[in-house]
Amino acid sequence: MSVYAVSDLHGMFNLYKQIKNFLKPEDKVYCLGDCGDRGPASWETIHAVASDPQFIYIKGNHEDMLVKAIDEYAKYESYGRAFDLLAANGGGNTFEMWLACGAKLGWKKYLKELPTYAEYKNKDGIKIMLCHAGFTPGYDMPVEADLLWDRDHFYDDSLEDNAICVHGHTPIPLLIERCPDLIKWFGASESSYEDGAFWYCNNHKVNIDCGAFFTGKTVLLDLDTFDEHIFSI
């Protein structure tokens, strides 16, 4: 059995299908949130990941925004600020599909109760810490909002040797653009990270958000071997 992680599929259902076809029946995948919004098949991708027993669904900030918009609509029977935030982040169609397909099927409860964090000890005894936005191993466990949204941890030094945080949330091209010193830290070129995961913080953190909705690419990271399997459309 192989155990993998993927993140930020953002409605790119064809990437999910490619990953599904790649997996062996016994394999497991930690999906680190943001399955919907922005891409062309948001609700289809959310539904597929949620319904797939091979996938362990971790909440992202886009799932959280959707839940808050649903709560707001249920309370006031109208659109408000929560919906505006979701729509501004590419989730208006996702909400409309929830109204059409999921409002009476328990999806609000399911999405609201998604876990925000998981751990996996790999075959070499390394603690793999999995969440959407990332944090620094060895620091106090962040509150839920930080696990979904935080970007302040990028330059932290890890305090925990035998641990790796795997996350998404910030597309790797944007991370490289906004934090160029992370590249200089490792003496690598930007092209080294165009088609795969971005390792940083002395290899205690790895970002696996390839910006699927605008690059058409994602990476499936093997949590035991750290092999990277690239899928593209």
N, C-alpha and C positions, 0 to 999 in steps of 0.2 A: 504493500500500500504506500502511495505517495501522498504527502500533504502539501498543499499549495496555498498561496495567497494571491488575490487580485483585488483591484480597487478602481472605483470611479469609472464604471462602464457607461454611465450617463446616457442611457437609452440606445446604446449601440448593440442592438440585439444580435446582429450578425457575429459580433465578437464573442458574445456568450455562447452562441451555437458552435463556433469554432472550438472554444475551450471545452464545451461539453463533448464534442466529437473526439477531442484529444484524450480525455480522461479515461482511465480504466474503471471498471465498475466499482472497485473497492477504494478508489481515491477520494480524498476530501479536499474542499477548497474553502478557506476563509475569505469571504467577500467583504471588503472593508468599507462598505457604504457607498452612497451616491450612485445607486443603480439607475435612477431615473433623472428626468429633466435634461434639457438642452439637446439631446439626440433625438432621432426620428421615431423611436419606439420605446418611449419611457415606461408606460404602464406594462407593456409586454415584457420588458426586461425585469422590472420589479416582480411581476407575477412569476416569471420563470425562475428567478433566483429563490424567491420565497417558497416556491413549490418543489424545489429540487432537493431531495434528501442528501445529495452529495455536497451541497453548499451550506455553509454556516454563515448566516447573514448578520453582519455587524452594522449598527446604525451609523449613518453619516449625517452631516449637517443638512443635506437636502431631504433626507427622510424626516428629520426633525422639523424643518420648515413646513413640509407637507402636513405633518401631524398638527402643528400649531394652526395652520390655515383651516384644517378640518375642524378642530376644536372651536375656532372662531366662527366658522359657518354654522356649526351645530348650535352655538350659543345665541347668535344674533340673526341667523337665517339670512345673512347677507355677506358680501365681501368686505374686507377691512384691511388693516395694516399688515396682518400676517399673510394674507393672500397677495398683497402688493409686493411684499418682500420675496415671496416664492416666485411670483410672475417675473419680477425683475431679474431673478436668477434662473430663468428658463423653465419654470415649473408650472406655468399657467395651463398648458395642455395636460400635464400630469394630473392636476387637480380636476379638470373637466372629465378626464377619463375615470378618475375615482368616483365622481358623481354618477357617471354612466354605468360603470362596471363594478365598483367596489363598495359603494356606500351602504349597501344592505348585506354585505358578506363578511363583516367583521374585520375589514382591513385596517380601520382606525386603531383598534385594540392591538392587532398584530404589529403594526408599525411602531406604535407607541411603546410596546414592551420589548422591542429589539434590544439586545445587549449592546453596550458601548465599548466593551473591552473583553479580550480573551487572551489566554496564555497557552502556549504549546511548548513542551520540552522536546527538542528534536533528538535524533539518534545519537548525537554527540554530547548530549546533556546541556545544550545551550537553551536558555530560556528565551523564547520568542514572545514578545509582547505586542499584541495586535490591537490597533484601534484606527480610527479614521484620520485624525489630524496629526497624531504623533506626540511624543513627549520624550523626556530624557531618562533612560534607565538609571535607577538609583535615586532619583528625586521622589518626593512624595507623590502619591497617585493624584493626578489632576481631578478636578471636579468634572461632572459630565459635560458642561458647556465647553471646557477646554479640550476634552477628548474629541469633540466634534468640530471645533472652530480654531483652535490656537495655532498661531504661526510664530510665536515669540521664542520658541525653544531651539530654533535652527542652529544657533551658535553655542549652545550649552555643551560643556564637557560631561561625558558620562561618568557616573560614580560607581557603576556596576560593571565588572569585567565580563562576566559570562552571560551577558544578556544583549539582545538586539531588539529594537523597536521597529516594527514594520508598519508603514502607514501610507496614506494617500493624501487627499485633500488639496494639495498644491501641485498643479501640473509641473512636471520636471522642467520643461522649457521656461516657465515663469519663475521657478525657484532659481534656476541658473541666472536668469536675467536680473532678478532682484537681489540675489546674494552672490555676486561674482567671486567674492573672497572664498566661498566654499570650494570653488574650482581650484583657485590658487593654493589652497591648503593642501590639496593632494597632488599638485603639479600636473593636472590632467587638462586635456582640451575639452571644449564644450562638445565636440563631436563624439567624444567617448560615451556620451549619455543620450544620444538622440534616439536610440532604439532599445532602451532597456531601463533597468532600475538605476537609481542614483544612491550610491552609498556615501555616507558622510559621518561626521562626529566620530572619527577614528574607527569607522565601520561598526559603530554601535547603533546606527539608524540607517534605514533604507526606505526611500520614497519610491512607491511603485505606481504613482499616478502619471501615466503617459499622456494625459490630455486627450483621451480617446475621442471625445466629441469633435475636436478640431484636427487631430492628427490621424484619426482612423486606426490607431495602434493601441495595444495594451500589452502588458507583460504579466505572465503567470510565473510566480517565484516559487521554486521548490524550497520548502522550509527545512529540509534535511541536507540537501546537497548545495543549495543556493544557485542551482542552475536556473537560467532565465529563458523562458519560452516566449517568443514574441509572436503576436497575432496581429494581422492587419487586414484592412479592407480597401 
